[in-house]
Amino acid sequence: MSPLSRPFVRRAALVAAMCLPVVTGCELVSQKTFDRHAGDPPRLPETPPPPVPGSDRPALVTIVAGTPEAQWKPAVRAAVAEALARRPNALFTVVVEVPSGPDGAEPDMRHAVEADGQPVLQAVMDAGAGGAQTELDAHTVSSTSATQTCIYVQ
């Protein structure tokens, strides 16, 4: 080796020795650098619990058949006014729940809707809900002993 190359080799070895700790401390950039879950197998969602029988939301007002109009009408008026104040485009669904007969016979749904559902629907509309904001429905239930009219709001 020539005398000029020895200092060059020494310098190169010194620079390499000084850079070695710096280079060994580096990490390669990969998807895991930006997202620690990259490459993980997908997690499947857990199955939801079975739905609870009955309504999935509580009724705004429940009226038992035979209750005088003077008792339930102010409560309906106040509840509808409060719901409309919170949400002006609320949808009111009046549901007449008619108990099935003791032998499982179909009850007279038309009479129940006309006698119990129509006056409540009219009271909801009189309280400020428009015709497009109201629905009337009826179905049979086996758990209650008396016909009930429930008002649900969405």
Number of C-alpha atoms within 10 A of each C-alpha: 5 6 7 8 10 11 11 11 11 11 12 12 12 11 11 12 11 11 11 10 10 9 10 8 7 8 8 6 8 10 11 11 11 9 9 10 11 12 9 8 7 8 6 6 6 6 6 6 6 6 8 7 6 9 9 8 9 12 15 18 16 18 22 15 17 11 11 10 12 8 10 16 17 13 15 22 16 13 18 25 17 12 18 18 11 10 12 13 14 18 19 25 20 26 23 30 26 25 21 20 14 8 6 9 9 12 14 12 16 11 10 19 23 12 14 22 25 16 14 25 24 13 18 26 18 13 18 14 22 14 13 11 17 19 14 15 13 17 13 17 17 12 11 12 11 14 19 21 26 22 25 19 21 12
